[in-house]
Amino acid sequence: MTVIIAGSPRKGMYSDRLAEAYKEKKENSIIFYARNLKGAPCKGCGYCKSKGNGICVQKDDISKALEIIRKADEIAFFSPIYWWQVTAQEKTVIDRLYAMKEDEWKGKKLTVVLNGAAEDDDKEFTLLKEQFQEMADYIKADLHFLGVGTTDDKAFENALNKLNEFIM
């Protein structure tokens, strides 16, 4: 199963459309829109690592999504780039994944598709790929990364073509 986390705070934007195109290509998939998940950022309390046995002390929509994410073979993050980073909504979900135990990551594929108002070879994509590679290495997940420019509808069509190639 593939769990897709769409990080745009605005409905129907390019990253949502890319996430939805990805979902169409994945037979057993579910998409969560981070903007619709009611939940707080990680408190850094450590409960999940000590007493919680991998369960976050917070009981909210993100905790419910996490139960589904645990069962996934692939976790796919889609986000526009805001100030050289994924959106705050996406980052909140990513931070809450801290609750997962190390063995729950074993064999998972980590897919990251980011779009921004830049050329495909822009430094922002390189920097973010390096960051996600470090995360993937830490959790021992297999990273698949795509960064695409989506400055206008024509660039989006190009990004959609690249996504389709990426999926193959």
C-alpha positions in Angstrom: 0.0 0.0 0.0 1.1 3.5 -0.8 0.2 6.4 1.6 0.5 9.8 0.0 0.7 12.9 2.1 -0.1 16.1 0.0 1.4 19.1 1.8 -0.1 22.1 0.0 -2.1 24.4 2.3 -4.2 25.4 -0.7 -6.6 23.0 -2.4 -6.1 22.1 -6.1 -2.6 23.6 -6.5 0.1 22.0 -8.6 1.4 19.7 -5.8 -2.1 18.4 -5.1 -2.5 17.7 -8.8 0.8 15.9 -8.9 -0.1 13.8 -5.8 -3.5 12.9 -7.3 -1.8 11.9 -10.6 0.6 9.7 -8.6 -2.4 8.1 -6.7 -4.0 7.3 -10.0 -1.0 5.2 -11.0 -0.8 3.3 -7.7 -3.3 0.5 -7.3 -3.5 0.3 -3.5 -3.1 3.9 -2.4 -4.6 6.5 -0.1 -4.0 10.2 0.0 -4.1 12.4 3.0 -4.1 16.2 2.6 -2.0 17.6 5.4 -4.1 20.7 5.5 -7.1 18.7 6.6 -5.4 16.7 9.3 -6.2 18.3 12.7 -3.2 17.9 14.9 -0.4 19.6 16.7 3.3 19.4 16.0 5.5 16.9 17.8 6.0 18.0 21.4 9.4 16.4 21.7 8.2 14.8 24.9 9.7 11.4 24.1 6.7 9.4 25.3 6.5 7.5 22.0 10.1 6.3 22.6 9.8 5.5 26.3 6.4 4.6 27.6 4.3 4.8 24.4 6.0 1.9 22.5 5.8 3.8 19.3 2.5 5.5 20.0 2.3 9.3 20.2 0.8 10.8 23.4 -1.3 13.1 21.2 -4.6 11.7 20.0 -5.6 13.5 16.8 -6.0 13.1 13.1 -2.2 12.7 12.6 -2.1 9.9 15.1 -4.9 8.2 13.1 -3.0 8.7 9.8 0.1 7.3 11.5 -1.7 4.0 12.1 -2.3 3.7 8.4 1.2 4.9 7.5 2.7 2.1 9.6 1.1 -0.5 7.3 2.3 1.1 4.1 5.0 -0.2 1.9 5.6 3.3 0.5 5.2 6.7 2.0 5.0 9.5 -0.6 5.4 13.2 0.3 4.2 15.8 -2.2 4.8 19.5 -1.3 5.4 22.8 -2.9 8.5 24.5 -1.7 8.0 27.3 0.7 11.1 29.2 1.8 13.5 26.4 0.9 11.5 23.8 2.7 8.3 21.7 2.6 5.2 23.4 3.9 4.5 23.7 7.6 1.6 21.4 7.2 3.8 18.7 5.6 6.6 19.2 8.1 4.1 18.7 11.0 3.2 15.3 9.6 6.9 14.4 9.0 7.9 15.4 12.5 5.1 13.2 14.0 6.6 10.2 12.1 9.2 10.3 14.9 6.9 8.1 16.9 7.5 5.1 14.5 9.8 2.5 15.9 13.0 1.8 13.9 11.8 -1.6 12.8 8.6 -0.1 11.4 10.6 1.6 8.7 12.3 -1.6 7.5 11.7 -2.2 3.8 9.6 1.0 3.2 10.1 3.1 0.1 10.2 6.9 0.8 9.1 8.9 -2.2 9.4 12.7 -2.2 8.1 14.9 -5.0 8.6 18.6 -4.5 7.6 21.4 -6.8 8.6 25.1 -6.8 8.8 28.2 -8.8 12.2 27.4 -10.1 13.9 25.5 -12.9 14.2 21.7 -12.4 18.0 22.0 -11.9 17.7 24.7 -9.2 19.8 24.5 -6.1 16.7 24.3 -3.9 15.9 20.8 -5.2 19.5 19.7 -4.7 19.5 20.9 -1.1 16.2 19.3 -0.3 17.2 16.0 -2.0 20.3 15.9 0.2 18.2 16.6 3.3 15.7 13.8 2.5 18.5 11.4 1.6 20.0 12.0 5.1 16.6 11.2 6.6 16.2 8.1 4.4 19.6 6.9 5.4 18.8 7.4 9.1 15.6 5.3 8.9 17.1 2.9 6.4 14.5 3.6 3.8 14.9 3.6 0.0 14.5 7.2 -1.2 13.0 8.2 -4.6 13.2 11.9 -5.1 11.8 14.2 -7.9 12.0 18.0 -7.9 10.2 19.9 -10.6 9.6 23.4 -11.5 5.9 24.5 -11.8 6.0 28.2 -12.6 3.0 28.0 -14.9 0.6 25.6 -16.6 3.2 24.8 -19.4 5.8 24.0 -16.8 3.2 21.9 -14.8 2.6 19.8 -17.9 6.3 19.2 -18.2 6.4 18.3 -14.5 3.5 15.9 -15.0 5.4 14.2 -17.8 8.4 13.9 -15.6 6.3 12.4 -12.8 4.9 9.8 -15.2 8.5 8.8 -16.2 9.5 8.8 -12.5 6.7 6.4 -11.7 7.8 3.9 -14.4 
